[in-house]
């Protein structure tokens, strides 16, 4: 019961709307009419039942089990659907994944937090509160007078929320009224990545940045702030830490948005759509950049958001994200100050760490009894690495690996010092980009050597192969283990173990176990690509394309929830030089439907799909497909993937070049559809409008999209 005293939840699902349609079968008690409700945490939870409201005055954590029994024992005549974490948590599944999955269910409207001293000190409570706000779930805190917490430890917004004591009759009735009504809460997006483990604070830069974004009263300042510094100096990590700051979340109470651009982001319209729809899920996903910017301005007009634009290389890519939002602030991370606007920019340089910070980064995680006597050596070693966070992280990974193998910390540090000295890393000038790159390459080579020494040369080859993936992208575990199975006969379990070892050596920038994805730092990726060379990269692109195709197994819809695979397959085919395969893919209606569906799900709409054709469509038929998508993309983002084939048949003219493709599209039609008998590339709906103008007596035909006609009731 100890964990249950930290936090309890109660969720209400609206009667009728949520009943059989959303029930989860096979896991409910036999006396329940419907399925489960939603959302766990650190305490038991209740099943959803058609019962009279349980006596919420019994919500004190030590009495929650009896409430559950009472709720299930009532006759089923309406009431609350309840989920309680410890009682309803499924064994064998990650507990946080269950919590997050339940919170994201559409029918969940309320979260009741029972606040105890342990609960307010729990980081899990903060994560759940943040996710509930992100999903538009109303959070109602309740207290037990006997276990009153210290509200000073809570986020300010939660601490200021009115708390209820169900033991007081009036407050008990107020709680019931809240739970009987809809949530009414807007979504508050939080898109920032998690702060990496082992984060070392940089107080001076952090304080300057925070002071630029919020004033002395804790209110938001509408300004553009910039973290400028060379690659690998910790700009992204510092921005992520700031995004998780409770004061920042309180000031920018409409949400924290985040997008990462990188050196080659392509058309940023899709990224802008994704952020727009994070704030307003009903906003249309525009395909035209100017319209997307106008929509962005519209949703930001009355909001106070922090918008983080990470890893900006070009001013033109940044420009759309700076539009609108008079109450919003932007935080930009970049290596080049020239990309920043000239006015109202608070510039915070992020260079080498201070000696104490650098030494802490090297010695973090080791027992103080061992690390404290070596402080002077850690300081000297960090100084030799010019307090560069990327190199410090690589060195720490090598030291930690030797310690884990049974060596003393003293011996592990001695070996690392000798290795870096032999490479001449300690002599570089941190102000010189060329010397920085050489030092980074030498340090990475040492880490790769340590990997080969401990795991064999095959492990080092597998690491190099990770550089085939696109820059600044989260790569799913299944895709890399599939690649390694193809190139090195490494099974999925062994591949997963190798990823963990790469993480332990600090060779991965991000390792997200709940989402089963990882990401390489772009400095590391660049060096690994140099080691591979163009011929090996081309071969790896071919292997990767085969792994993705095998995963689809002839049905691209299987990859709708795998955005990397669908989005980057054309790039990997192009990297392999497989022009024929690329042309076939771009003419495959099944892939187009899946790629569009993935874009709609992510919020970018059809913009990413259209950008793909602008980049890769070079064949006679694929160019025509691209022209059709350019005209109809906006409507396809609204009407959905089922309209792709009618649009293609209505827009691609039948001739010798398109004969085979059109026959394939006709065979793939899954339901009857109307489209113009003469293909046309006039703007969407114009053909139908022409019918209206030309018929006398009034047509009974409604507006369609791209010539697709829908009947309209009289």
Secondary structure, 3 states (H helix, E strand, C coil): CCHHHCCCCCCCCCCCCCHHHHCCCCCCCCCCCCCCCCCCCCCECCCECCCCCCCHHHCCHHHHHHHHHHHHHCCCCCCCECCCHHHHCCCCCCHHHHHHHHHCCCCCCEEEEEECHHHHCCHHHHHHHHHHHHCCCEEEEEECHHHCCCHHHCCHHHHHCCCECCCCHHHHHHHHHHHHCCCCCCCCEECCCCCCCCCCCCHHHHHHHHHHHECCCCCECCCEEEEECCCCCCHHHHHHHHHCCHHHHHHCCCEEEEEEEECCCCCCHHHHHHHHHHHCCCCCCCCCHHHHHHHHHHHHCCCCCEEEEEEECCHHHHHHHHCCCCCCEEEEEECCHHHCCCCCEEEEECCCCCHHHHHHHHHCCCCHHHHHHHHHHHHHHHHHCCCCHHHHHHHHHHHHHHHHCCCCHHHHHHHHHHHHHHHCHHHCCCCCHHHHHHHHHHHHHHHHHHHHHHHCHHHHHHHHHHHHCCCCCCEEHHHHHHHHHHHHCCCHHHHHHHHHHHHHCCCCCEEECCCCEEECCHHHHHHHHHHHHHHHHHHHHHHHHHHHHHHHCCCHHHHCCCHHHHHHHHHHHHHCCCHHHHHHHHCCHHHHHHHHHHHHHHCCCCHHHHHHHHHHCCCHHHHHHHHHHHHHHHHHHHHCHHHHHHHHHHHCCCCCCCHHHHHHHHHHCCCCCCCCCCCCCCCCCHHHHHHHHHCCCCCCEEEEECCEEEECCC
